[in-house]
Amino acid sequence: MSLERVTITIPSETLDAAKAAAEREGLSVSAWLSRAAERAAKIEAGLAAAEEAMADLDPPTPEEQAWVDAIMEDVTCTAHSDEQVRGAA
């Protein structure tokens, strides 16, 4: 893997948060930002692939959409509950 030096401009608050996160994880800011960019790029690629796949499908029926909505509600409520439990500990 080759490395390239780049200059970026980001808000001071974002840089401060990145520095703190990198320090917590024992990484350089450069390594932390590189990892974050790689993760973001993978997410974007996955979203683009999903969008492309969905373009070939008919829209969901109301029943199918309700099923998806119920699952997403369950997942997000569980995630919020977990965060609240960890925050209270």
HTML snippet that shows the backbone in 3Dmol.js (N, CA, C, O; Angstrom):
<script src="https://3Dmol.org/build/3Dmol-min.js"></script>
<div id="view" style="width:600px;height:400px;position:relative"></div>
<script>
const pdb = `
ATOM      1  N   MET A   1       0.853  -1.167   0.000  1.00  0.00           N
ATOM      2  CA  MET A   1       0.000   0.000   0.000  1.00  0.00           C
ATOM      3  C   MET A   1       0.900   1.231   0.000  1.00  0.00           C
ATOM      4  O   MET A   1       1.787   1.372   0.842  1.00  0.00           O
ATOM      5  N   SER A   2       0.654   2.110  -0.954  1.00  0.00           N
ATOM      6  CA  SER A   2       1.437   3.339  -0.976  1.00  0.00           C
ATOM      7  C   SER A   2       0.695   4.422  -0.207  1.00  0.00           C
ATOM      8  O   SER A   2      -0.533   4.416  -0.120  1.00  0.00           O
ATOM      9  N   LEU A   3       1.443   5.323   0.333  1.00  0.00           N
ATOM     10  CA  LEU A   3       0.868   6.428   1.093  1.00  0.00           C
ATOM     11  C   LEU A   3       1.099   7.726   0.336  1.00  0.00           C
ATOM     12  O   LEU A   3       2.122   7.900  -0.326  1.00  0.00           O
ATOM     13  N   GLU A   4       0.142   8.630   0.442  1.00  0.00           N
ATOM     14  CA  GLU A   4       0.264   9.943  -0.171  1.00  0.00           C
ATOM     15  C   GLU A   4      -0.021  11.001   0.874  1.00  0.00           C
ATOM     16  O   GLU A   4      -0.892  10.837   1.728  1.00  0.00           O
ATOM     17  N   ARG A   5       0.717  12.074   0.794  1.00  0.00           N
ATOM     18  CA  ARG A   5       0.500  13.200   1.695  1.00  0.00           C
ATOM     19  C   ARG A   5      -0.522  14.116   1.043  1.00  0.00           C
ATOM     20  O   ARG A   5      -0.397  14.459  -0.133  1.00  0.00           O
ATOM     21  N   VAL A   6      -1.540  14.514   1.812  1.00  0.00           N
ATOM     22  CA  VAL A   6      -2.566  15.437   1.322  1.00  0.00           C
ATOM     23  C   VAL A   6      -2.786  16.535   2.351  1.00  0.00           C
ATOM     24  O   VAL A   6      -2.497  16.366   3.535  1.00  0.00           O
ATOM     25  N   THR A   7      -3.291  17.635   1.889  1.00  0.00           N
ATOM     26  CA  THR A   7      -3.667  18.725   2.781  1.00  0.00           C
ATOM     27  C   THR A   7      -5.176  18.813   2.764  1.00  0.00           C
ATOM     28  O   THR A   7      -5.788  18.883   1.698  1.00  0.00           O
ATOM     29  N   ILE A   8      -5.778  18.810   3.939  1.00  0.00           N
ATOM     30  CA  ILE A   8      -7.235  18.923   4.036  1.00  0.00           C
ATOM     31  C   ILE A   8      -7.583  20.085   4.954  1.00  0.00           C
ATOM     32  O   ILE A   8      -6.774  20.514   5.777  1.00  0.00           O
ATOM     33  N   THR A   9      -8.788  20.579   4.797  1.00  0.00           N
ATOM     34  CA  THR A   9      -9.304  21.625   5.673  1.00  0.00           C
ATOM     35  C   THR A   9     -10.579  21.092   6.306  1.00  0.00           C
ATOM     36  O   THR A   9     -11.524  20.733   5.603  1.00  0.00           O
ATOM     37  N   ILE A  10     -10.607  21.042   7.630  1.00  0.00           N
ATOM     38  CA  ILE A  10     -11.789  20.581   8.348  1.00  0.00           C
ATOM     39  C   ILE A  10     -12.044  21.544   9.508  1.00  0.00           C
ATOM     40  O   ILE A  10     -11.136  22.251   9.944  1.00  0.00           O
ATOM     41  N   PRO A  11     -13.280  21.568  10.005  1.00  0.00           N
ATOM     42  CA  PRO A  11     -13.579  22.443  11.144  1.00  0.00           C
ATOM     43  C   PRO A  11     -12.714  22.094  12.359  1.00  0.00           C
ATOM     44  O   PRO A  11     -12.383  20.930  12.589  1.00  0.00           O
ATOM     45  N   SER A  12     -12.364  23.106  13.116  1.00  0.00           N
ATOM     46  CA  SER A  12     -11.520  22.910  14.312  1.00  0.00           C
ATOM     47  C   SER A  12     -12.128  21.901  15.265  1.00  0.00           C
ATOM     48  O   SER A  12     -11.412  21.079  15.836  1.00  0.00           O
ATOM     49  N   GLU A  13     -13.435  21.952  15.444  1.00  0.00           N
ATOM     50  CA  GLU A  13     -14.108  21.035  16.364  1.00  0.00           C
ATOM     51  C   GLU A  13     -13.967  19.594  15.892  1.00  0.00           C
ATOM     52  O   GLU A  13     -13.788  18.684  16.701  1.00  0.00           O
ATOM     53  N   THR A  14     -14.048  19.392  14.583  1.00  0.00           N
ATOM     54  CA  THR A  14     -13.901  18.050  14.034  1.00  0.00           C
ATOM     55  C   THR A  14     -12.481  17.542  14.243  1.00  0.00           C
ATOM     56  O   THR A  14     -12.276  16.381  14.596  1.00  0.00           O
ATOM     57  N   LEU A  15     -11.512  18.410  14.026  1.00  0.00           N
ATOM     58  CA  LEU A  15     -10.117  18.023  14.244  1.00  0.00           C
ATOM     59  C   LEU A  15      -9.872  17.700  15.714  1.00  0.00           C
ATOM     60  O   LEU A  15      -9.191  16.724  16.028  1.00  0.00           O
ATOM     61  N   ASP A  16     -10.418  18.508  16.612  1.00  0.00           N
ATOM     62  CA  ASP A  16     -10.257  18.239  18.044  1.00  0.00           C
ATOM     63  C   ASP A  16     -10.842  16.878  18.409  1.00  0.00           C
ATOM     64  O   ASP A  16     -10.242  16.116  19.168  1.00  0.00           O
ATOM     65  N   ALA A  17     -12.024  16.582  17.859  1.00  0.00           N
ATOM     66  CA  ALA A  17     -12.664  15.293  18.143  1.00  0.00           C
ATOM     67  C   ALA A  17     -11.836  14.144  17.574  1.00  0.00           C
ATOM     68  O   ALA A  17     -11.700  13.100  18.213  1.00  0.00           O
ATOM     69  N   ALA A  18     -11.284  14.330  16.377  1.00  0.00           N
ATOM     70  CA  ALA A  18     -10.459  13.291  15.765  1.00  0.00           C
ATOM     71  C   ALA A  18      -9.184  13.063  16.569  1.00  0.00           C
ATOM     72  O   ALA A  18      -8.763  11.923  16.766  1.00  0.00           O
ATOM     73  N   LYS A  19      -8.570  14.154  17.033  1.00  0.00           N
ATOM     74  CA  LYS A  19      -7.366  14.022  17.858  1.00  0.00           C
ATOM     75  C   LYS A  19      -7.654  13.251  19.138  1.00  0.00           C
ATOM     76  O   LYS A  19      -6.887  12.372  19.531  1.00  0.00           O
ATOM     77  N   ALA A  20      -8.769  13.588  19.783  1.00  0.00           N
ATOM     78  CA  ALA A  20      -9.130  12.902  21.028  1.00  0.00           C
ATOM     79  C   ALA A  20      -9.409  11.426  20.774  1.00  0.00           C
ATOM     80  O   ALA A  20      -8.969  10.571  21.542  1.00  0.00           O
ATOM     81  N   ALA A  21     -10.131  11.123  19.707  1.00  0.00           N
ATOM     82  CA  ALA A  21     -10.446   9.727  19.386  1.00  0.00           C
ATOM     83  C   ALA A  21      -9.174   8.955  19.057  1.00  0.00           C
ATOM     84  O   ALA A  21      -8.998   7.819  19.497  1.00  0.00           O
ATOM     85  N   ALA A  22      -8.293   9.573  18.283  1.00  0.00           N
ATOM     86  CA  ALA A  22      -7.035   8.913  17.926  1.00  0.00           C
ATOM     87  C   ALA A  22      -6.204   8.621  19.170  1.00  0.00           C
ATOM     88  O   ALA A  22      -5.626   7.543  19.304  1.00  0.00           O
ATOM     89  N   GLU A  23      -6.153   9.582  20.067  1.00  0.00           N
ATOM     90  CA  GLU A  23      -5.386   9.388  21.302  1.00  0.00           C
ATOM     91  C   GLU A  23      -5.973   8.247  22.134  1.00  0.00           C
ATOM     92  O   GLU A  23      -5.232   7.420  22.665  1.00  0.00           O
ATOM     93  N   ARG A  24      -7.298   8.203  22.248  1.00  0.00           N
ATOM     94  CA  ARG A  24      -7.947   7.123  23.005  1.00  0.00           C
ATOM     95  C   ARG A  24      -7.605   5.756  22.433  1.00  0.00           C
ATOM     96  O   ARG A  24      -7.476   4.779  23.170  1.00  0.00           O
ATOM     97  N   GLU A  25      -7.457   5.694  21.107  1.00  0.00           N
ATOM     98  CA  GLU A  25      -7.195   4.412  20.458  1.00  0.00           C
ATOM     99  C   GLU A  25      -5.716   4.150  20.230  1.00  0.00           C
ATOM    100  O   GLU A  25      -5.339   3.123  19.665  1.00  0.00           O
ATOM    101  N   GLY A  26      -4.885   5.075  20.669  1.00  0.00           N
ATOM    102  CA  GLY A  26      -3.453   4.885  20.517  1.00  0.00           C
ATOM    103  C   GLY A  26      -2.976   4.986  19.072  1.00  0.00           C
ATOM    104  O   GLY A  26      -1.996   4.348  18.689  1.00  0.00           O
ATOM    105  N   LEU A  27      -3.668   5.784  18.279  1.00  0.00           N
ATOM    106  CA  LEU A  27      -3.318   5.961  16.876  1.00  0.00           C
ATOM    107  C   LEU A  27      -2.862   7.387  16.623  1.00  0.00           C
ATOM    108  O   LEU A  27      -3.177   8.296  17.392  1.00  0.00           O
ATOM    109  N   SER A  28      -2.122   7.577  15.544  1.00  0.00           N
ATOM    110  CA  SER A  28      -1.837   8.935  15.103  1.00  0.00           C
ATOM    111  C   SER A  28      -3.117   9.502  14.504  1.00  0.00           C
ATOM    112  O   SER A  28      -4.005   8.752  14.100  1.00  0.00           O
ATOM    113  N   VAL A  29      -3.207  10.809  14.448  1.00  0.00           N
ATOM    114  CA  VAL A  29      -4.376  11.437  13.826  1.00  0.00           C
ATOM    115  C   VAL A  29      -4.462  11.001  12.367  1.00  0.00           C
ATOM    116  O   VAL A  29      -5.554  10.749  11.857  1.00  0.00           O
ATOM    117  N   SER A  30      -3.331  10.912  11.703  1.00  0.00           N
ATOM    118  CA  SER A  30      -3.304  10.485  10.308  1.00  0.00           C
ATOM    119  C   SER A  30      -3.884   9.076  10.154  1.00  0.00           C
ATOM    120  O   SER A  30      -4.707   8.839   9.270  1.00  0.00           O
ATOM    121  N   ALA A  31      -3.463   8.149  11.003  1.00  0.00           N
ATOM    122  CA  ALA A  31      -3.958   6.772  10.930  1.00  0.00           C
ATOM    123  C   ALA A  31      -5.445   6.713  11.246  1.00  0.00           C
ATOM    124  O   ALA A  31      -6.193   5.974  10.606  1.00  0.00           O
ATOM    125  N   TRP A  32      -5.874   7.499  12.240  1.00  0.00           N
ATOM    126  CA  TRP A  32      -7.279   7.494  12.621  1.00  0.00           C
ATOM    127  C   TRP A  32      -8.140   8.040  11.487  1.00  0.00           C
ATOM    128  O   TRP A  32      -9.170   7.456  11.150  1.00  0.00           O
ATOM    129  N   LEU A  33      -7.716   9.168  10.893  1.00  0.00           N
ATOM    130  CA  LEU A  33      -8.477   9.753   9.788  1.00  0.00           C
ATOM    131  C   LEU A  33      -8.469   8.841   8.566  1.00  0.00           C
ATOM    132  O   LEU A  33      -9.471   8.746   7.858  1.00  0.00           O
ATOM    133  N   SER A  34      -7.348   8.169   8.315  1.00  0.00           N
ATOM    134  CA  SER A  34      -7.275   7.240   7.193  1.00  0.00           C
ATOM    135  C   SER A  34      -8.274   6.103   7.380  1.00  0.00           C
ATOM    136  O   SER A  34      -8.985   5.730   6.446  1.00  0.00           O
ATOM    137  N   ARG A  35      -8.322   5.562   8.584  1.00  0.00           N
ATOM    138  CA  ARG A  35      -9.266   4.476   8.876  1.00  0.00           C
ATOM    139  C   ARG A  35     -10.702   4.957   8.751  1.00  0.00           C
ATOM    140  O   ARG A  35     -11.551   4.252   8.206  1.00  0.00           O
ATOM    141  N   ALA A  36     -10.980   6.167   9.257  1.00  0.00           N
ATOM    142  CA  ALA A  36     -12.329   6.726   9.170  1.00  0.00           C
ATOM    143  C   ALA A  36     -12.737   6.939   7.711  1.00  0.00           C
ATOM    144  O   ALA A  36     -13.875   6.658   7.335  1.00  0.00           O
ATOM    145  N   ALA A  37     -11.809   7.433   6.892  1.00  0.00           N
ATOM    146  CA  ALA A  37     -12.104   7.650   5.478  1.00  0.00           C
ATOM    147  C   ALA A  37     -12.356   6.319   4.771  1.00  0.00           C
ATOM    148  O   ALA A  37     -13.251   6.214   3.932  1.00  0.00           O
ATOM    149  N   GLU A  38     -11.559   5.302   5.118  1.00  0.00           N
ATOM    150  CA  GLU A  38     -11.749   3.980   4.511  1.00  0.00           C
ATOM    151  C   GLU A  38     -13.122   3.420   4.865  1.00  0.00           C
ATOM    152  O   GLU A  38     -13.820   2.886   4.003  1.00  0.00           O
ATOM    153  N   ARG A  39     -13.505   3.539   6.121  1.00  0.00           N
ATOM    154  CA  ARG A  39     -14.825   3.052   6.547  1.00  0.00           C
ATOM    155  C   ARG A  39     -15.937   3.808   5.834  1.00  0.00           C
ATOM    156  O   ARG A  39     -16.896   3.198   5.362  1.00  0.00           O
ATOM    157  N   ALA A  40     -15.817   5.129   5.751  1.00  0.00           N
ATOM    158  CA  ALA A  40     -16.837   5.937   5.086  1.00  0.00           C
ATOM    159  C   ALA A  40     -16.944   5.562   3.613  1.00  0.00           C
ATOM    160  O   ALA A  40     -18.047   5.488   3.071  1.00  0.00           O
ATOM    161  N   ALA A  41     -15.812   5.325   2.966  1.00  0.00           N
ATOM    162  CA  ALA A  41     -15.820   4.946   1.553  1.00  0.00           C
ATOM    163  C   ALA A  41     -16.513   3.598   1.357  1.00  0.00           C
ATOM    164  O   ALA A  41     -17.245   3.415   0.385  1.00  0.00           O
ATOM    165  N   LYS A  42     -16.289   2.654   2.272  1.00  0.00           N
ATOM    166  CA  LYS A  42     -16.944   1.343   2.182  1.00  0.00           C
ATOM    167  C   LYS A  42     -18.447   1.479   2.373  1.00  0.00           C
ATOM    168  O   LYS A  42     -19.225   0.824   1.679  1.00  0.00           O
ATOM    169  N   ILE A  43     -18.856   2.319   3.304  1.00  0.00           N
ATOM    170  CA  ILE A  43     -20.288   2.543   3.524  1.00  0.00           C
ATOM    171  C   ILE A  43     -20.921   3.147   2.281  1.00  0.00           C
ATOM    172  O   ILE A  43     -21.983   2.705   1.841  1.00  0.00           O
ATOM    173  N   GLU A  44     -20.270   4.159   1.714  1.00  0.00           N
ATOM    174  CA  GLU A  44     -20.792   4.795   0.503  1.00  0.00           C
ATOM    175  C   GLU A  44     -20.883   3.806  -0.650  1.00  0.00           C
ATOM    176  O   GLU A  44     -21.862   3.813  -1.397  1.00  0.00           O
ATOM    177  N   ALA A  45     -19.875   2.956  -0.801  1.00  0.00           N
ATOM    178  CA  ALA A  45     -19.900   1.949  -1.868  1.00  0.00           C
ATOM    179  C   ALA A  45     -21.046   0.968  -1.652  1.00  0.00           C
ATOM    180  O   ALA A  45     -21.720   0.578  -2.605  1.00  0.00           O
ATOM    181  N   GLY A  46     -21.265   0.572  -0.413  1.00  0.00           N
ATOM    182  CA  GLY A  46     -22.370  -0.334  -0.104  1.00  0.00           C
ATOM    183  C   GLY A  46     -23.719   0.308  -0.372  1.00  0.00           C
ATOM    184  O   GLY A  46     -24.626  -0.336  -0.899  1.00  0.00           O
ATOM    185  N   LEU A  47     -23.853   1.579  -0.009  1.00  0.00           N
ATOM    186  CA  LEU A  47     -25.105   2.284  -0.281  1.00  0.00           C
ATOM    187  C   LEU A  47     -25.352   2.419  -1.777  1.00  0.00           C
ATOM    188  O   LEU A  47     -26.481   2.257  -2.241  1.00  0.00           O
ATOM    189  N   ALA A  48     -24.299   2.716  -2.531  1.00  0.00           N
ATOM    190  CA  ALA A  48     -24.435   2.829  -3.984  1.00  0.00           C
ATOM    191  C   ALA A  48     -24.839   1.489  -4.589  1.00  0.00           C
ATOM    192  O   ALA A  48     -25.686   1.443  -5.481  1.00  0.00           O
ATOM    193  N   ALA A  49     -24.237   0.390  -4.110  1.00  0.00           N
ATOM    194  CA  ALA A  49     -24.582  -0.938  -4.613  1.00  0.00           C
ATOM    195  C   ALA A  49     -26.027  -1.287  -4.268  1.00  0.00           C
ATOM    196  O   ALA A  49     -26.743  -1.863  -5.087  1.00  0.00           O
ATOM    197  N   ALA A  50     -26.451  -0.940  -3.063  1.00  0.00           N
ATOM    198  CA  ALA A  50     -27.833  -1.213  -2.657  1.00  0.00           C
ATOM    199  C   ALA A  50     -28.807  -0.398  -3.504  1.00  0.00           C
ATOM    200  O   ALA A  50     -29.848  -0.900  -3.926  1.00  0.00           O
ATOM    201  N   GLU A  51     -28.459   0.854  -3.746  1.00  0.00           N
ATOM    202  CA  GLU A  51     -29.311   1.707  -4.570  1.00  0.00           C
ATOM    203  C   GLU A  51     -29.440   1.139  -5.982  1.00  0.00           C
ATOM    204  O   GLU A  51     -30.526   1.131  -6.561  1.00  0.00           O
ATOM    205  N   GLU A  52     -28.323   0.666  -6.526  1.00  0.00           N
ATOM    206  CA  GLU A  52     -28.336   0.068  -7.866  1.00  0.00           C
ATOM    207  C   GLU A  52     -29.199  -1.186  -7.887  1.00  0.00           C
ATOM    208  O   GLU A  52     -29.975  -1.391  -8.820  1.00  0.00           O
ATOM    209  N   ALA A  53     -29.070  -2.022  -6.868  1.00  0.00           N
ATOM    210  CA  ALA A  53     -29.868  -3.248  -6.801  1.00  0.00           C
ATOM    211  C   ALA A  53     -31.347  -2.926  -6.634  1.00  0.00           C
ATOM    212  O   ALA A  53     -32.205  -3.583  -7.224  1.00  0.00           O
ATOM    213  N   MET A  54     -31.635  -1.920  -5.833  1.00  0.00           N
ATOM    214  CA  MET A  54     -33.039  -1.552  -5.582  1.00  0.00           C
ATOM    215  C   MET A  54     -33.695  -0.956  -6.827  1.00  0.00           C
ATOM    216  O   MET A  54     -34.917  -1.014  -6.963  1.00  0.00           O
ATOM    217  N   ALA A  55     -32.907  -0.388  -7.731  1.00  0.00           N
ATOM    218  CA  ALA A  55     -33.462   0.217  -8.939  1.00  0.00           C
ATOM    219  C   ALA A  55     -34.156  -0.821  -9.815  1.00  0.00           C
ATOM    220  O   ALA A  55     -35.050  -0.479 -10.589  1.00  0.00           O
ATOM    221  N   ASP A  56     -33.754  -2.079  -9.699  1.00  0.00           N
ATOM    222  CA  ASP A  56     -34.339  -3.146 -10.502  1.00  0.00           C
ATOM    223  C   ASP A  56     -35.550  -3.796  -9.842  1.00  0.00           C
ATOM    224  O   ASP A  56     -36.159  -4.697 -10.420  1.00  0.00           O
ATOM    225  N   LEU A  57     -35.902  -3.355  -8.652  1.00  0.00           N
ATOM    226  CA  LEU A  57     -37.011  -3.963  -7.910  1.00  0.00           C
ATOM    227  C   LEU A  57     -38.223  -3.048  -7.894  1.00  0.00           C
ATOM    228  O   LEU A  57     -38.111  -1.827  -8.001  1.00  0.00           O
ATOM    229  N   ASP A  58     -39.371  -3.668  -7.759  1.00  0.00           N
ATOM    230  CA  ASP A  58     -40.596  -2.886  -7.579  1.00  0.00           C
ATOM    231  C   ASP A  58     -40.592  -2.303  -6.178  1.00  0.00           C
ATOM    232  O   ASP A  58     -39.953  -2.859  -5.285  1.00  0.00           O
ATOM    233  N   PRO A  59     -41.293  -1.190  -5.963  1.00  0.00           N
ATOM    234  CA  PRO A  59     -41.375  -0.644  -4.608  1.00  0.00           C
ATOM    235  C   PRO A  59     -42.033  -1.661  -3.678  1.00  0.00           C
ATOM    236  O   PRO A  59     -42.827  -2.491  -4.120  1.00  0.00           O
ATOM    237  N   PRO A  60     -41.700  -1.594  -2.392  1.00  0.00           N
ATOM    238  CA  PRO A  60     -42.314  -2.556  -1.460  1.00  0.00           C
ATOM    239  C   PRO A  60     -43.809  -2.314  -1.323  1.00  0.00           C
ATOM    240  O   PRO A  60     -44.298  -1.194  -1.468  1.00  0.00           O
ATOM    241  N   THR A  61     -44.514  -3.393  -1.041  1.00  0.00           N
ATOM    242  CA  THR A  61     -45.945  -3.266  -0.752  1.00  0.00           C
ATOM    243  C   THR A  61     -46.078  -2.606   0.614  1.00  0.00           C
ATOM    244  O   THR A  61     -45.110  -2.573   1.373  1.00  0.00           O
ATOM    245  N   PRO A  62     -47.243  -2.084   0.940  1.00  0.00           N
ATOM    246  CA  PRO A  62     -47.418  -1.509   2.281  1.00  0.00           C
ATOM    247  C   PRO A  62     -47.104  -2.512   3.391  1.00  0.00           C
ATOM    248  O   PRO A  62     -46.567  -2.129   4.431  1.00  0.00           O
ATOM    249  N   GLU A  63     -47.428  -3.782   3.186  1.00  0.00           N
ATOM    250  CA  GLU A  63     -47.150  -4.797   4.194  1.00  0.00           C
ATOM    251  C   GLU A  63     -45.648  -5.021   4.343  1.00  0.00           C
ATOM    252  O   GLU A  63     -45.139  -5.137   5.458  1.00  0.00           O
ATOM    253  N   GLU A  64     -44.943  -5.080   3.214  1.00  0.00           N
ATOM    254  CA  GLU A  64     -43.495  -5.248   3.262  1.00  0.00           C
ATOM    255  C   GLU A  64     -42.826  -4.051   3.934  1.00  0.00           C
ATOM    256  O   GLU A  64     -41.895  -4.214   4.723  1.00  0.00           O
ATOM    257  N   GLN A  65     -43.303  -2.851   3.617  1.00  0.00           N
ATOM    258  CA  GLN A  65     -42.725  -1.656   4.216  1.00  0.00           C
ATOM    259  C   GLN A  65     -42.985  -1.626   5.720  1.00  0.00           C
ATOM    260  O   GLN A  65     -42.113  -1.231   6.493  1.00  0.00           O
ATOM    261  N   ALA A  66     -44.188  -2.044   6.138  1.00  0.00           N
ATOM    262  CA  ALA A  66     -44.508  -2.088   7.564  1.00  0.00           C
ATOM    263  C   ALA A  66     -43.589  -3.074   8.282  1.00  0.00           C
ATOM    264  O   ALA A  66     -43.150  -2.812   9.403  1.00  0.00           O
ATOM    265  N   TRP A  67     -43.296  -4.205   7.642  1.00  0.00           N
ATOM    266  CA  TRP A  67     -42.391  -5.205   8.219  1.00  0.00           C
ATOM    267  C   TRP A  67     -41.002  -4.611   8.413  1.00  0.00           C
ATOM    268  O   TRP A  67     -40.403  -4.757   9.478  1.00  0.00           O
ATOM    269  N   VAL A  68     -40.483  -3.932   7.368  1.00  0.00           N
ATOM    270  CA  VAL A  68     -39.164  -3.304   7.461  1.00  0.00           C
ATOM    271  C   VAL A  68     -39.163  -2.237   8.549  1.00  0.00           C
ATOM    272  O   VAL A  68     -38.234  -2.164   9.353  1.00  0.00           O
ATOM    273  N   ASP A  69     -40.210  -1.405   8.572  1.00  0.00           N
ATOM    274  CA  ASP A  69     -40.299  -0.342   9.571  1.00  0.00           C
ATOM    275  C   ASP A  69     -40.296  -0.916  10.992  1.00  0.00           C
ATOM    276  O   ASP A  69     -39.670  -0.354  11.891  1.00  0.00           O
ATOM    277  N   ALA A  70     -40.996  -2.034  11.187  1.00  0.00           N
ATOM    278  CA  ALA A  70     -41.053  -2.655  12.511  1.00  0.00           C
ATOM    279  C   ALA A  70     -39.672  -3.172  12.927  1.00  0.00           C
ATOM    280  O   ALA A  70     -39.269  -3.022  14.081  1.00  0.00           O
ATOM    281  N   ILE A  71     -38.965  -3.771  11.996  1.00  0.00           N
ATOM    282  CA  ILE A  71     -37.612  -4.270  12.307  1.00  0.00           C
ATOM    283  C   ILE A  71     -36.694  -3.104  12.638  1.00  0.00           C
ATOM    284  O   ILE A  71     -35.954  -3.151  13.621  1.00  0.00           O
ATOM    285  N   MET A  72     -36.740  -2.055  11.818  1.00  0.00           N
ATOM    286  CA  MET A  72     -35.874  -0.899  12.058  1.00  0.00           C
ATOM    287  C   MET A  72     -36.211  -0.234  13.395  1.00  0.00           C
ATOM    288  O   MET A  72     -35.312   0.208  14.110  1.00  0.00           O
ATOM    289  N   GLU A  73     -37.447  -0.164  13.720  1.00  0.00           N
ATOM    290  CA  GLU A  73     -37.863   0.404  15.009  1.00  0.00           C
ATOM    291  C   GLU A  73     -37.306  -0.440  16.150  1.00  0.00           C
ATOM    292  O   GLU A  73     -36.800   0.091  17.138  1.00  0.00           O
ATOM    293  N   ASP A  74     -37.403  -1.755  16.004  1.00  0.00           N
ATOM    294  CA  ASP A  74     -36.884  -2.647  17.037  1.00  0.00           C
ATOM    295  C   ASP A  74     -35.370  -2.491  17.184  1.00  0.00           C
ATOM    296  O   ASP A  74     -34.854  -2.412  18.299  1.00  0.00           O
ATOM    297  N   VAL A  75     -34.673  -2.447  16.071  1.00  0.00           N
ATOM    298  CA  VAL A  75     -33.216  -2.316  16.100  1.00  0.00           C
ATOM    299  C   VAL A  75     -32.799  -0.982  16.701  1.00  0.00           C
ATOM    300  O   VAL A  75     -31.902  -0.937  17.543  1.00  0.00           O
ATOM    301  N   THR A  76     -33.433   0.092  16.285  1.00  0.00           N
ATOM    302  CA  THR A  76     -33.030   1.398  16.786  1.00  0.00           C
ATOM    303  C   THR A  76     -33.429   1.585  18.243  1.00  0.00           C
ATOM    304  O   THR A  76     -32.702   2.221  19.007  1.00  0.00           O
ATOM    305  N   CYS A  77     -34.555   1.047  18.629  1.00  0.00           N
ATOM    306  CA  CYS A  77     -34.942   1.146  20.047  1.00  0.00           C
ATOM    307  C   CYS A  77     -34.004   0.324  20.910  1.00  0.00           C
ATOM    308  O   CYS A  77     -33.639   0.753  22.005  1.00  0.00           O
ATOM    309  N   THR A  78     -33.607  -0.846  20.439  1.00  0.00           N
ATOM    310  CA  THR A  78     -32.662  -1.677  21.173  1.00  0.00           C
ATOM    311  C   THR A  78     -31.329  -0.967  21.295  1.00  0.00           C
ATOM    312  O   THR A  78     -30.705  -0.991  22.356  1.00  0.00           O
ATOM    313  N   ALA A  79     -30.884  -0.330  20.207  1.00  0.00           N
ATOM    314  CA  ALA A  79     -29.612   0.391  20.237  1.00  0.00           C
ATOM    315  C   ALA A  79     -29.671   1.542  21.234  1.00  0.00           C
ATOM    316  O   ALA A  79     -28.724   1.763  21.989  1.00  0.00           O
ATOM    317  N   HIS A  80     -30.790   2.281  21.236  1.00  0.00           N
ATOM    318  CA  HIS A  80     -30.931   3.384  22.179  1.00  0.00           C
ATOM    319  C   HIS A  80     -30.979   2.881  23.613  1.00  0.00           C
ATOM    320  O   HIS A  80     -30.413   3.501  24.514  1.00  0.00           O
ATOM    321  N   SER A  81     -31.651   1.761  23.823  1.00  0.00           N
ATOM    322  CA  SER A  81     -31.725   1.188  25.167  1.00  0.00           C
ATOM    323  C   SER A  81     -30.347   0.760  25.640  1.00  0.00           C
ATOM    324  O   SER A  81     -29.980   0.998  26.791  1.00  0.00           O
ATOM    325  N   ASP A  82     -29.581   0.129  24.755  1.00  0.00           N
ATOM    326  CA  ASP A  82     -28.217  -0.286  25.091  1.00  0.00           C
ATOM    327  C   ASP A  82     -27.352   0.918  25.442  1.00  0.00           C
ATOM    328  O   ASP A  82     -26.571   0.870  26.392  1.00  0.00           O
ATOM    329  N   GLU A  83     -27.492   2.004  24.670  1.00  0.00           N
ATOM    330  CA  GLU A  83     -26.706   3.214  24.929  1.00  0.00           C
ATOM    331  C   GLU A  83     -27.082   3.800  26.294  1.00  0.00           C
ATOM    332  O   GLU A  83     -26.218   4.250  27.047  1.00  0.00           O
ATOM    333  N   GLN A  84     -28.372   3.786  26.597  1.00  0.00           N
ATOM    334  CA  GLN A  84     -28.814   4.337  27.873  1.00  0.00           C
ATOM    335  C   GLN A  84     -28.282   3.497  29.037  1.00  0.00           C
ATOM    336  O   GLN A  84     -27.883   4.045  30.065  1.00  0.00           O
ATOM    337  N   VAL A  85     -28.274   2.180  28.880  1.00  0.00           N
ATOM    338  CA  VAL A  85     -27.784   1.297  29.932  1.00  0.00           C
ATOM    339  C   VAL A  85     -26.287   1.541  30.128  1.00  0.00           C
ATOM    340  O   VAL A  85     -25.824   1.656  31.263  1.00  0.00           O
ATOM    341  N   ARG A  86     -25.519   1.622  29.018  1.00  0.00           N
ATOM    342  CA  ARG A  86     -24.087   1.878  29.133  1.00  0.00           C
ATOM    343  C   ARG A  86     -23.833   3.260  29.736  1.00  0.00           C
ATOM    344  O   ARG A  86     -22.903   3.429  30.524  1.00  0.00           O
ATOM    345  N   GLY A  87     -24.650   4.245  29.372  1.00  0.00           N
ATOM    346  CA  GLY A  87     -24.468   5.592  29.903  1.00  0.00           C
ATOM    347  C   GLY A  87     -24.760   5.668  31.379  1.00  0.00           C
ATOM    348  O   GLY A  87     -24.183   6.493  32.086  1.00  0.00           O
ATOM    349  N   ALA A  88     -25.657   4.812  31.857  1.00  0.00           N
ATOM    350  CA  ALA A  88     -26.032   4.842  33.266  1.00  0.00           C
ATOM    351  C   ALA A  88     -25.018   4.097  34.127  1.00  0.00           C
ATOM    352  O   ALA A  88     -24.976   4.278  35.344  1.00  0.00           O
ATOM    353  N   ALA A  89     -24.202   3.259  33.491  1.00  0.00           N
ATOM    354  CA  ALA A  89     -23.249   2.448  34.256  1.00  0.00           C
ATOM    355  C   ALA A  89     -22.101   3.251  34.783  1.00  0.00           C
ATOM    356  O   ALA A  89     -21.219   2.705  35.446  1.00  0.00           O
TER     357      ALA A  89
END
`;
const viewer = $3Dmol.createViewer("view");
viewer.addModel(pdb, "pdb");
viewer.setStyle({}, {cartoon: {color: "spectrum"}});
viewer.zoomTo();
viewer.render();
</script>
